[in-house]
Amino acid sequence: MRLAGWLGGTLIAPYPRLDNALNYLLKPNNFYEYRITSPTLILYFPLKIPRPRVSAARVTLLKSRTKRILEIVVAMGLLQDVTGPLSQQLSHLSTASQVGVIAGGALFLAVFLNVLQQVLFRNSEEPPVIFHWFPLIGSTVTYGMDPPRFFRENRAKHGDIFTFILLGKKTTVYLGPAGNEFILNGKLKDVSAEDIYTVLTTPVFGKDVVYDCPNSKLMEQKKFMKVALTTSAFQSYVPIIADEVSNYFKKCPDFKGKSGVSNIPKNMAEITIFTASHSLQGSEIRNKFDESLADLYHDLDMGFSAINFTLHWAPLPWNNRRDHAQRTISKVYMDTIKERRAAGKSDQQDIMWHLMNSTYKNGVKVPDHEIAHMMIALLMAGQHSSSSTSSWIMLRLAARPDIMEALYREQVEALGADLPPLTLEDLAKLPLNQAIIKETLRLNAPIHSILRAVKSPMPVPGTKYVIPTSHVLLSAAGVSASDPAFFPQPDEWEPTRWNKDSPLAPRLATTTGEEEEKIDYGYGLVSKGANSPYLPFGAGRHRCIGEQFANVQLQTITAMVVRMFNLRNVDGSDKVIGTDYASLFSRPLEPANIHWEKRDW
């Protein structure tokens, strides 16, 4: 049997009802007419459109598509030939066996149709879809194993814009500075963070705050909380944070003796929650919690598991712990609010007092349960990122003892050999200490993927693509932060690259002589620009309002650890442990043990 005409010699086997299948698939195209001669099945496909009107490229495309159609048609014929005898065999099987065979057949059919959809029916007005076998799983597994690697590999194949299936949802990735701008600065009518994240954040933070309320209300809540994030407040925070760090290491049983080994992520999780609760919410709140506070907040943090996009309601172990932690911490705040109202104290002016006396624009006073939930959100919003980043800093320093020693010398030279108590002004005198934070956030950004729901079709500037409302948008600013186009030797952790005269200095676009454009989304002026390869705190209306506090907290913690310890890897190597992507955040794999040795204190 042969395929005549311009397809040229493709061999086709005869299968029943092939004529009907071909008629169904080919007739609507109006590109070909065909003739079937049975039983020899000689197929003839002369062009129906005159050759002078068809370009060579078009002819090649038509040939390719027709061959694909024929391959599928042959598979359909083969399937029909097989299913006849198979149905007879099924009648002799047990019910359980029949169910198994039918389930297997259904799976095969689902895979077959999914592949057919990708091969033949691609929409040229949408970004290319990463090939996948299973329709609901898609690329979820490969993405979840190592998101940054997944992004880089597929950018090499498809460019900056591509789509993959994530838990059954078409997710369009747009990488690079242009992608950051397109997604993170998307208009409120076009994109929504609330529609994506409320299923994750509401069980953790509580009802009626953050993404469990209209965006306009969220902007008011962010404005209320910014009272705790002023320069004068930061000046008072630095001594508090420094004392918390010092007291922690003096009391923690993991650091008894002159030297030892410790799983540092566990310790940094406790330090960051103690320092944040004391500085942001006052000693009254801090004193109500013991070391179990860090465990409770860890349980809340584990509620941000990717599986909870679909199973946030399920009575799974981590969800049960999440719910218990949320109730316990909420009760602590609610009890404190009641105590304050009963006592009528107003001499303290911390964030809780401010919220207790705040009123929304519509004249409604902030309810007590919203105050409690905002207090949780205030800590949780930064806990996962500060805990992770401080852990990475310690692991990086353990791998680079030379940098650790340089940090110590910097403090001695800038502040004096007696190393007086740290102040906010002291931190400004420690540029290497600041660069440590920047470089760690560049390579170990705590959030690898930022998602937005598409509310209206979004044309992508400079392309033919239009992102439909059935898609989710994904921004991965960490990919551009490790792009050699912007950061020479991007995989090297080198804090000195942030010196202006460094050969590794970032190649970031700047507008010389022009003031950075700012915008007020309802909670004060913030930088508008998202068209940057380095966005460790996000951009747009959902940019992290705690950016300045995080820098103060991390710089103070780092400076205090440098004063108190020498760190190195247990095996003396310069290696850094891998990343755990099991949740939505990038944490060090545990245990992440380092060797510590106390300085003289």
Secondary structure, DSSP 8 states (H G I E B T S, - for coil): --EEETT-S------TTHHHHHHHHHGGG-SB--EEETTTTEEEE-BSS-GGGS-HHHHHHHHHHHHHHHHHHHHHHHHHHHHHHHHHHHTTS-HHHHHHHHHHHHHHHHHHHHHHHHHH---TTS--B---SSTTTBTHHHHHH-HHHHHHHHHHHH-SEEEEEETTEEEEEE-HHHHHHHHHT--TTTEESHHHHHHHHHHHH-TTSTTSS-HHHHHHHHHHHGGGSSHHHHHHHHHHHHHHHHHHHHH-GGG-SSEEEEEHHHHHHHHHHHHHHHHHHHHHHHTT--THHHHHHHHHHGGGBTTHHHHTTS--HHHHHHHHHHHHHHHHHHHHHHHHHHHT--S--SHHHHHHT-B-TTS-B--HHHHHHHHHHHHHHHHHHHHHHHHHHHHHHHH-HHHHHHHHHHHHHHH-TT-----HHHHTT-HHHHHHHHHHHHHS-SB--EEEEE-S-EE-TTSS-EE-TT-EEEE-HHHHTT-TTTSSSTTS--GGGGSTT-TT-------TT----EEESSSSEEE----SS--TT--GGG--TTHHHHHHHHHHHHHHHHHHEEEEETTS------EE-SBSB-EE-S--EEEEEE---
